[in-house]
């Protein structure tokens, strides 16, 4: 177990900036903070008892079991980014069984992947680690690429393989978003009827969101609104990219915004920006997990720990991290996953 001093060492010159910050715009007392009782947030909801059991199974499994935090391994890049570019650094992951093994060895709460990956080894592993079946994907073989999330199977298939949850992506802001919202809202309702939990990848996607000045796909205001739409269609967990900027609505000049809105809700501190994402998840009653991002090589471990600290201190519920873990040898991937988990286990790293 790493100590707070070791985590501070990894954060380097950012240690005080991240570990000593206090959120004043949306204070800690306003949000639902993750903890051992997190699944009880749904006790008064319309989720049936089997859904409550599935949510509890996710939160109770792995190294972070019964802490209120999640560390999920997602590997669907074989479709989303093409298999060769995703797995050439470690060809072992062309074999689906190694994906599940990494999640188990890494102490993850669950493994998220495709119908094909999880279905091939469901009898061997579905009872050993929660399966999260990703039901839709963007594929890059269509030329020119059209960037649309399409369904690859149905909810009953996921249920038949013993899945604990289903996951889906919506490209909010895209031309296809209206169809995707309706498809996934219906799919999530069916998943709930069958007793599975639901996780939504709430990604902003529109060429107008990227200007000469900034890329607002990771703007706190736009991603926060995507989260709010996600919890509206009853996602039990929201997956979102860590915010890197703000003022997307204002600078692109669309949607509804005011200067007072920005001044009252957040600052430019990364923990405050992430706190706005948490607020949009019904003030933390729906867990926010941030993505670990792509692999950059030697800096991956430091970046993963930094992301975990920001998410935890903002009131988030954990990380969902794939490429940083699987694009390296198994032992190193497990070490990286464990280092992230140690941030959430460290009692001296508190919600800001």
ZIDAZI-V977023 format. One record per helix or strand. SS is the DSSP state (helix for helix, strand for strand). FROM is the first residue (numbers start at 1). TO is the last residue. Records with the same first field share a line. If there is no record, write none. Layout:
BEGIN
SS: FROM-TO, FROM-TO
END
This chain:
BEGIN
helix: 4-19, 28-30, 38-42, 49-60, 77-87, 91-94, 96-105, 115-120, 122-125, 155-160, 177-193, 207-209, 216-218, 220-232, 248-252, 259-265, 270-279, 300-314, 323-326, 330-345
strand: 70-74, 110-113, 130-134, 136-137, 150-151, 165-172, 197-204, 210-210, 215-215, 219-219, 237-240, 245-245, 287-291, 318-320
END
